[in-house]
Amino acid sequence: MKVVGAVWNEVLGLFVDDGSLAAAILVLVGLVATLRGRGLIGPALGGGVLFGGLVVILLENVRRSSRR
């Protein structure tokens, strides 16, 4: 059973290396989807917010990783 757990952790690690990065991306996508679903922002603005937010999240993650 330990082998299955180890394999599962390795496979999960391929997709989610940094939990805070994945969480921030999920929050951003959820926020944009909610705003789009309620009609508060248009498709172009939603795409721009998503793109800009992902860039900011990635830059913050790179900055934090470089300090380690």
Gaussian input, Z-matrix of N, CA and C with variables (Angstrom, degrees):
# hf/3-21g

backbone

0 1
 N
 C     1     B1
 C     2     B2     1     A1
 N     3     B3     2     A2     1     D1
 C     4     B4     3     A3     2     D2
 C     5     B5     4     A4     3     D3
 N     6     B6     5     A5     4     D4
 C     7     B7     6     A6     5     D5
 C     8     B8     7     A7     6     D6
 N     9     B9     8     A8     7     D7
 C    10    B10     9     A9     8     D8
 C    11    B11    10    A10     9     D9
 N    12    B12    11    A11    10    D10
 C    13    B13    12    A12    11    D11
 C    14    B14    13    A13    12    D12
 N    15    B15    14    A14    13    D13
 C    16    B16    15    A15    14    D14
 C    17    B17    16    A16    15    D15
 N    18    B18    17    A17    16    D16
 C    19    B19    18    A18    17    D17
 C    20    B20    19    A19    18    D18
 N    21    B21    20    A20    19    D19
 C    22    B22    21    A21    20    D20
 C    23    B23    22    A22    21    D21
 N    24    B24    23    A23    22    D22
 C    25    B25    24    A24    23    D23
 C    26    B26    25    A25    24    D24
 N    27    B27    26    A26    25    D25
 C    28    B28    27    A27    26    D26
 C    29    B29    28    A28    27    D27
 N    30    B30    29    A29    28    D28
 C    31    B31    30    A30    29    D29
 C    32    B32    31    A31    30    D30
 N    33    B33    32    A32    31    D31
 C    34    B34    33    A33    32    D32
 C    35    B35    34    A34    33    D33
 N    36    B36    35    A35    34    D34
 C    37    B37    36    A36    35    D35
 C    38    B38    37    A37    36    D36
 N    39    B39    38    A38    37    D37
 C    40    B40    39    A39    38    D38
 C    41    B41    40    A40    39    D39
 N    42    B42    41    A41    40    D40
 C    43    B43    42    A42    41    D41
 C    44    B44    43    A43    42    D42
 N    45    B45    44    A44    43    D43
 C    46    B46    45    A45    44    D44
 C    47    B47    46    A46    45    D45
 N    48    B48    47    A47    46    D46
 C    49    B49    48    A48    47    D47
 C    50    B50    49    A49    48    D48
 N    51    B51    50    A50    49    D49
 C    52    B52    51    A51    50    D50
 C    53    B53    52    A52    51    D51
 N    54    B54    53    A53    52    D52
 C    55    B55    54    A54    53    D53
 C    56    B56    55    A55    54    D54
 N    57    B57    56    A56    55    D55
 C    58    B58    57    A57    56    D56
 C    59    B59    58    A58    57    D57
 N    60    B60    59    A59    58    D58
 C    61    B61    60    A60    59    D59
 C    62    B62    61    A61    60    D60
 N    63    B63    62    A62    61    D61
 C    64    B64    63    A63    62    D62
 C    65    B65    64    A64    63    D63
 N    66    B66    65    A65    64    D64
 C    67    B67    66    A66    65    D65
 C    68    B68    67    A67    66    D66
 N    69    B69    68    A68    67    D67
 C    70    B70    69    A69    68    D68
 C    71    B71    70    A70    69    D69
 N    72    B72    71    A71    70    D70
 C    73    B73    72    A72    71    D71
 C    74    B74    73    A73    72    D72
 N    75    B75    74    A74    73    D73
 C    76    B76    75    A75    74    D74
 C    77    B77    76    A76    75    D75
 N    78    B78    77    A77    76    D76
 C    79    B79    78    A78    77    D77
 C    80    B80    79    A79    78    D78
 N    81    B81    80    A80    79    D79
 C    82    B82    81    A81    80    D80
 C    83    B83    82    A82    81    D81
 N    84    B84    83    A83    82    D82
 C    85    B85    84    A84    83    D83
 C    86    B86    85    A85    84    D84
 N    87    B87    86    A86    85    D85
 C    88    B88    87    A87    86    D86
 C    89    B89    88    A88    87    D87
 N    90    B90    89    A89    88    D88
 C    91    B91    90    A90    89    D89
 C    92    B92    91    A91    90    D90
 N    93    B93    92    A92    91    D91
 C    94    B94    93    A93    92    D92
 C    95    B95    94    A94    93    D93
 N    96    B96    95    A95    94    D94
 C    97    B97    96    A96    95    D95
 C    98    B98    97    A97    96    D96
 N    99    B99    98    A98    97    D97
 C   100   B100    99    A99    98    D98
 C   101   B101   100   A100    99    D99
 N   102   B102   101   A101   100   D100
 C   103   B103   102   A102   101   D101
 C   104   B104   103   A103   102   D102
 N   105   B105   104   A104   103   D103
 C   106   B106   105   A105   104   D104
 C   107   B107   106   A106   105   D105
 N   108   B108   107   A107   106   D106
 C   109   B109   108   A108   107   D107
 C   110   B110   109   A109   108   D108
 N   111   B111   110   A110   109   D109
 C   112   B112   111   A111   110   D110
 C   113   B113   112   A112   111   D111
 N   114   B114   113   A113   112   D112
 C   115   B115   114   A114   113   D113
 C   116   B116   115   A115   114   D114
 N   117   B117   116   A116   115   D115
 C   118   B118   117   A117   116   D116
 C   119   B119   118   A118   117   D117
 N   120   B120   119   A119   118   D118
 C   121   B121   120   A120   119   D119
 C   122   B122   121   A121   120   D120
 N   123   B123   122   A122   121   D121
 C   124   B124   123   A123   122   D122
 C   125   B125   124   A124   123   D123
 N   126   B126   125   A125   124   D124
 C   127   B127   126   A126   125   D125
 C   128   B128   127   A127   126   D126
 N   129   B129   128   A128   127   D127
 C   130   B130   129   A129   128   D128
 C   131   B131   130   A130   129   D129
 N   132   B132   131   A131   130   D130
 C   133   B133   132   A132   131   D131
 C   134   B134   133   A133   132   D132
 N   135   B135   134   A134   133   D133
 C   136   B136   135   A135   134   D134
 C   137   B137   136   A136   135   D135
 N   138   B138   137   A137   136   D136
 C   139   B139   138   A138   137   D137
 C   140   B140   139   A139   138   D138
 N   141   B141   140   A140   139   D139
 C   142   B142   141   A141   140   D140
 C   143   B143   142   A142   141   D141
 N   144   B144   143   A143   142   D142
 C   145   B145   144   A144   143   D143
 C   146   B146   145   A145   144   D144
 N   147   B147   146   A146   145   D145
 C   148   B148   147   A147   146   D146
 C   149   B149   148   A148   147   D147
 N   150   B150   149   A149   148   D148
 C   151   B151   150   A150   149   D149
 C   152   B152   151   A151   150   D150
 N   153   B153   152   A152   151   D151
 C   154   B154   153   A153   152   D152
 C   155   B155   154   A154   153   D153
 N   156   B156   155   A155   154   D154
 C   157   B157   156   A156   155   D155
 C   158   B158   157   A157   156   D156
 N   159   B159   158   A158   157   D157
 C   160   B160   159   A159   158   D158
 C   161   B161   160   A160   159   D159
 N   162   B162   161   A161   160   D160
 C   163   B163   162   A162   161   D161
 C   164   B164   163   A163   162   D162
 N   165   B165   164   A164   163   D163
 C   166   B166   165   A165   164   D164
 C   167   B167   166   A166   165   D165
 N   168   B168   167   A167   166   D166
 C   169   B169   168   A168   167   D167
 C   170   B170   169   A169   168   D168
 N   171   B171   170   A170   169   D169
 C   172   B172   171   A171   170   D170
 C   173   B173   172   A172   171   D171
 N   174   B174   173   A173   172   D172
 C   175   B175   174   A174   173   D173
 C   176   B176   175   A175   174   D174
 N   177   B177   176   A176   175   D175
 C   178   B178   177   A177   176   D176
 C   179   B179   178   A178   177   D177
 N   180   B180   179   A179   178   D178
 C   181   B181   180   A180   179   D179
 C   182   B182   181   A181   180   D180
 N   183   B183   182   A182   181   D181
 C   184   B184   183   A183   182   D182
 C   185   B185   184   A184   183   D183
 N   186   B186   185   A185   184   D184
 C   187   B187   186   A186   185   D185
 C   188   B188   187   A187   186   D186
 N   189   B189   188   A188   187   D187
 C   190   B190   189   A189   188   D188
 C   191   B191   190   A190   189   D189
 N   192   B192   191   A191   190   D190
 C   193   B193   192   A192   191   D191
 C   194   B194   193   A193   192   D192
 N   195   B195   194   A194   193   D193
 C   196   B196   195   A195   194   D194
 C   197   B197   196   A196   195   D195
 N   198   B198   197   A197   196   D196
 C   199   B199   198   A198   197   D197
 C   200   B200   199   A199   198   D198
 N   201   B201   200   A200   199   D199
 C   202   B202   201   A201   200   D200
 C   203   B203   202   A202   201   D201

   B1=1.4384
   B2=1.5277
   B3=1.3437
   B4=1.4542
   B5=1.5288
   B6=1.3296
   B7=1.4634
   B8=1.5229
   B9=1.3202
   B10=1.4640
   B11=1.5256
   B12=1.3171
   B13=1.4680
   B14=1.5133
   B15=1.3139
   B16=1.4633
   B17=1.5271
   B18=1.3239
   B19=1.4697
   B20=1.5303
   B21=1.3399
   B22=1.4625
   B23=1.5384
   B24=1.3240
   B25=1.4631
   B26=1.5260
   B27=1.3174
   B28=1.4661
   B29=1.5279
   B30=1.3303
   B31=1.4664
   B32=1.5235
   B33=1.3099
   B34=1.4636
   B35=1.5259
   B36=1.3172
   B37=1.4582
   B38=1.5189
   B39=1.3284
   B40=1.4610
   B41=1.5276
   B42=1.3236
   B43=1.4555
   B44=1.5267
   B45=1.3096
   B46=1.4582
   B47=1.5186
   B48=1.3225
   B49=1.4548
   B50=1.5227
   B51=1.3202
   B52=1.4573
   B53=1.5221
   B54=1.3104
   B55=1.4588
   B56=1.5107
   B57=1.3330
   B58=1.4616
   B59=1.5315
   B60=1.3174
   B61=1.4652
   B62=1.5229
   B63=1.3227
   B64=1.4666
   B65=1.5214
   B66=1.3266
   B67=1.4693
   B68=1.5163
   B69=1.3267
   B70=1.4672
   B71=1.5334
   B72=1.3127
   B73=1.4659
   B74=1.5212
   B75=1.3144
   B76=1.4702
   B77=1.5249
   B78=1.3214
   B79=1.4686
   B80=1.5246
   B81=1.3249
   B82=1.4615
   B83=1.5268
   B84=1.3086
   B85=1.4693
   B86=1.5239
   B87=1.3336
   B88=1.4629
   B89=1.5085
   B90=1.3168
   B91=1.4645
   B92=1.5271
   B93=1.3108
   B94=1.4707
   B95=1.5239
   B96=1.3129
   B97=1.4654
   B98=1.5204
   B99=1.3257
   B100=1.4631
   B101=1.5226
   B102=1.3077
   B103=1.4681
   B104=1.5284
   B105=1.3324
   B106=1.4730
   B107=1.5232
   B108=1.3184
   B109=1.4624
   B110=1.5167
   B111=1.3075
   B112=1.4699
   B113=1.5178
   B114=1.3057
   B115=1.4577
   B116=1.5183
   B117=1.3142
   B118=1.4621
   B119=1.5283
   B120=1.3247
   B121=1.4579
   B122=1.5187
   B123=1.3151
   B124=1.4582
   B125=1.5156
   B126=1.3217
   B127=1.4701
   B128=1.5290
   B129=1.3194
   B130=1.4645
   B131=1.5254
   B132=1.3200
   B133=1.4561
   B134=1.5305
   B135=1.3126
   B136=1.4632
   B137=1.5145
   B138=1.3217
   B139=1.4615
   B140=1.5166
   B141=1.3251
   B142=1.4634
   B143=1.5190
   B144=1.3310
   B145=1.4639
   B146=1.5200
   B147=1.3106
   B148=1.4630
   B149=1.5267
   B150=1.3249
   B151=1.4626
   B152=1.5284
   B153=1.3163
   B154=1.4627
   B155=1.5183
   B156=1.3199
   B157=1.4511
   B158=1.5144
   B159=1.3197
   B160=1.4630
   B161=1.5261
   B162=1.3251
   B163=1.4650
   B164=1.5238
   B165=1.3337
   B166=1.4650
   B167=1.5272
   B168=1.3206
   B169=1.4693
   B170=1.5258
   B171=1.3176
   B172=1.4623
   B173=1.5246
   B174=1.3326
   B175=1.4653
   B176=1.5255
   B177=1.3227
   B178=1.4658
   B179=1.5264
   B180=1.3241
   B181=1.4559
   B182=1.5337
   B183=1.3040
   B184=1.4803
   B185=1.5341
   B186=1.3326
   B187=1.4637
   B188=1.5254
   B189=1.3422
   B190=1.4523
   B191=1.5233
   B192=1.3285
   B193=1.4701
   B194=1.5288
   B195=1.3285
   B196=1.4608
   B197=1.5195
   B198=1.3121
   B199=1.4603
   B200=1.5243
   B201=1.3034
   B202=1.4733
   B203=1.4887
   A1=111.15
   A2=117.17
   A3=120.67
   A4=111.09
   A5=115.69
   A6=119.78
   A7=110.02
   A8=116.92
   A9=120.95
   A10=109.75
   A11=117.17
   A12=121.19
   A13=111.99
   A14=116.68
   A15=120.68
   A16=111.10
   A17=116.27
   A18=120.40
   A19=109.81
   A20=116.30
   A21=120.82
   A22=110.44
   A23=117.43
   A24=121.17
   A25=111.97
   A26=116.85
   A27=120.38
   A28=111.11
   A29=116.54
   A30=120.37
   A31=109.77
   A32=117.65
   A33=121.10
   A34=110.53
   A35=117.23
   A36=121.50
   A37=113.30
   A38=117.56
   A39=120.59
   A40=111.49
   A41=116.17
   A42=120.27
   A43=112.67
   A44=117.61
   A45=121.46
   A46=107.71
   A47=115.75
   A48=120.39
   A49=110.41
   A50=116.23
   A51=121.25
   A52=107.94
   A53=116.13
   A54=120.90
   A55=113.65
   A56=117.67
   A57=119.76
   A58=111.08
   A59=117.10
   A60=120.45
   A61=110.18
   A62=116.38
   A63=120.66
   A64=110.93
   A65=117.58
   A66=120.99
   A67=110.92
   A68=117.32
   A69=120.72
   A70=110.82
   A71=116.97
   A72=120.47
   A73=110.36
   A74=117.03
   A75=119.93
   A76=111.59
   A77=117.23
   A78=120.58
   A79=110.34
   A80=117.34
   A81=120.94
   A82=111.43
   A83=117.23
   A84=120.86
   A85=110.16
   A86=117.06
   A87=120.60
   A88=112.38
   A89=117.04
   A90=121.30
   A91=111.35
   A92=116.83
   A93=120.50
   A94=110.16
   A95=118.08
   A96=121.02
   A97=111.08
   A98=116.91
   A99=120.63
   A100=111.03
   A101=116.32
   A102=120.06
   A103=111.73
   A104=116.13
   A105=120.31
   A106=110.89
   A107=116.96
   A108=121.40
   A109=112.52
   A110=116.81
   A111=121.13
   A112=112.38
   A113=116.73
   A114=120.70
   A115=113.71
   A116=117.04
   A117=120.35
   A118=112.64
   A119=116.42
   A120=120.67
   A121=108.79
   A122=115.77
   A123=121.20
   A124=111.71
   A125=115.75
   A126=119.43
   A127=113.16
   A128=117.46
   A129=119.71
   A130=110.81
   A131=116.85
   A132=120.33
   A133=110.51
   A134=116.65
   A135=120.27
   A136=111.78
   A137=116.31
   A138=120.44
   A139=112.04
   A140=115.83
   A141=120.03
   A142=112.30
   A143=116.40
   A144=120.69
   A145=109.90
   A146=116.64
   A147=120.70
   A148=110.57
   A149=117.18
   A150=120.90
   A151=110.90
   A152=116.44
   A153=120.35
   A154=112.20
   A155=116.28
   A156=120.40
   A157=112.13
   A158=116.84
   A159=120.41
   A160=111.28
   A161=117.06
   A162=120.48
   A163=110.01
   A164=116.78
   A165=120.78
   A166=110.70
   A167=116.88
   A168=120.77
   A169=110.52
   A170=117.23
   A171=120.88
   A172=111.41
   A173=117.50
   A174=120.32
   A175=111.25
   A176=116.94
   A177=120.60
   A178=110.79
   A179=116.79
   A180=120.72
   A181=110.85
   A182=117.12
   A183=121.30
   A184=109.18
   A185=117.21
   A186=120.60
   A187=110.55
   A188=116.21
   A189=120.82
   A190=111.16
   A191=116.99
   A192=120.65
   A193=111.82
   A194=116.93
   A195=119.62
   A196=111.70
   A197=118.13
   A198=121.75
   A199=112.29
   A200=117.39
   A201=120.68
   A202=112.41
   D1=-29.92
   D2=178.35
   D3=-65.53
   D4=-33.14
   D5=-179.93
   D6=-66.33
   D7=-42.93
   D8=179.57
   D9=-62.04
   D10=-42.79
   D11=178.04
   D12=-63.10
   D13=-40.89
   D14=179.26
   D15=-66.28
   D16=-42.55
   D17=178.29
   D18=-63.18
   D19=-44.03
   D20=179.67
   D21=-59.56
   D22=-44.43
   D23=179.60
   D24=-64.01
   D25=-37.67
   D26=178.12
   D27=-66.53
   D28=-44.78
   D29=179.69
   D30=-64.52
   D31=-43.68
   D32=178.08
   D33=-62.42
   D34=-38.00
   D35=178.74
   D36=-64.40
   D37=-24.80
   D38=176.30
   D39=-66.42
   D40=-31.62
   D41=-175.62
   D42=-101.04
   D43=-29.23
   D44=-177.30
   D45=-129.16
   D46=91.02
   D47=-179.12
   D48=-82.29
   D49=-40.03
   D50=-177.90
   D51=-124.75
   D52=113.79
   D53=-176.30
   D54=-61.42
   D55=-37.64
   D56=-179.43
   D57=-68.86
   D58=-34.19
   D59=176.97
   D60=-65.02
   D61=-47.23
   D62=179.41
   D63=-62.72
   D64=-41.28
   D65=-179.95
   D66=-64.64
   D67=-42.80
   D68=180.00
   D69=-63.41
   D70=-40.26
   D71=178.89
   D72=-65.46
   D73=-42.99
   D74=178.89
   D75=-63.33
   D76=-40.15
   D77=177.86
   D78=-63.61
   D79=-44.94
   D80=179.73
   D81=-62.24
   D82=-46.26
   D83=179.77
   D84=-62.79
   D85=-42.00
   D86=177.49
   D87=-63.02
   D88=-40.94
   D89=178.88
   D90=-63.92
   D91=-47.35
   D92=179.84
   D93=-65.16
   D94=-40.59
   D95=178.73
   D96=-63.29
   D97=-40.10
   D98=178.44
   D99=-65.82
   D100=-45.73
   D101=179.07
   D102=-62.82
   D103=-40.87
   D104=177.79
   D105=-68.03
   D106=-41.69
   D107=-178.38
   D108=-63.45
   D109=-33.85
   D110=179.08
   D111=-86.83
   D112=-2.54
   D113=177.51
   D114=75.94
   D115=20.06
   D116=-178.39
   D117=-80.37
   D118=-25.35
   D119=175.82
   D120=-134.20
   D121=152.22
   D122=179.65
   D123=-83.48
   D124=175.63
   D125=-178.25
   D126=-64.17
   D127=-39.91
   D128=-179.01
   D129=-66.69
   D130=-45.00
   D131=179.07
   D132=-66.45
   D133=-39.46
   D134=177.32
   D135=-60.37
   D136=-43.25
   D137=177.31
   D138=-64.81
   D139=-40.45
   D140=178.09
   D141=-64.83
   D142=-43.27
   D143=178.11
   D144=-63.62
   D145=-42.76
   D146=179.54
   D147=-63.01
   D148=-47.22
   D149=-179.93
   D150=-63.03
   D151=-49.93
   D152=-179.15
   D153=-62.06
   D154=-41.70
   D155=179.28
   D156=-64.29
   D157=-40.75
   D158=178.86
   D159=-65.88
   D160=-37.44
   D161=177.27
   D162=-63.63
   D163=-45.76
   D164=179.60
   D165=-62.69
   D166=-43.61
   D167=179.52
   D168=-62.32
   D169=-43.92
   D170=-179.92
   D171=-65.06
   D172=-44.03
   D173=179.46
   D174=-63.21
   D175=-40.54
   D176=177.44
   D177=-63.06
   D178=-40.82
   D179=179.56
   D180=-65.88
   D181=-40.68
   D182=178.78
   D183=-65.43
   D184=-42.75
   D185=179.13
   D186=-61.36
   D187=-44.43
   D188=-179.58
   D189=-66.21
   D190=-38.25
   D191=-179.96
   D192=-69.47
   D193=-32.08
   D194=-178.70
   D195=-71.35
   D196=-20.61
   D197=179.36
   D198=-79.73
   D199=-16.82
   D200=-177.90
   D201=-72.79

